[in-house]
Amino acid sequence: MKTLPNLLFAFVLASFTALVSTSANAMGDKQWAGFYGGFTSAFLGASSPKDNLEGSLKKQVGGSAGLIFGWNYVSDQFLFGVEGDAQTASMRLRHKNLGITNDVQITSTSSVRARAGMIFGEDRDYLAYVTGGVAFTGVETDVYGMRDDKTVPGFAIGGGLEMWLFGNDWITTTFEYLYTDVPGKSYKSGHLYSKAQELGDYDKMSSYRFKTGIHQIRGAWNLHF
């Protein structure tokens, strides 16, 4: 599992947002503008997973948890910002072919996205927004006895609702839907010649291709500074 890129990503993003937070607080509404960070978790579901073997992948659900960072700029009721997250994930898809069970696991998710939304409510307590940007998904495969893992770049798009908790001005909670694309990539596969003969195509045994989409229903708890 390639966790180091996600940890480096989280560190760089946190450093950047800390540097700009002071000036951001002077640019707009004190309640929403500036730097924030917190904890996020999500329910994961696969969307139309496909590979190059006969049969189909068995869809399974999973979950993720990790850190989230961001920075907001506010002009009147409009908010613009950048947000990033790095999460450890657990979601497995299984494909049984020729009597052998092959596994694909989603091991991590992260993204860097723009956000744009509108603040509303009598006390400016709510934010409705859309978001989109680049995503990175950790994928591990175990196909005919050979394992491989990659960090796959793609895109993420979604939207959500953020609100202040308990009437305070420093904690918010977010409810969000995010779709992450995991494009097709080639992974190593076990070179089992006898099984290749049964399949009738050796190329399918030597290079395994997999792609999917991931539906994320996410919650986050943020501290604003």
Order of alpha helices (4+ residues) and beta strands (2+ residues): alpha-beta-beta-beta-beta-beta-beta-beta-alpha-alpha-beta
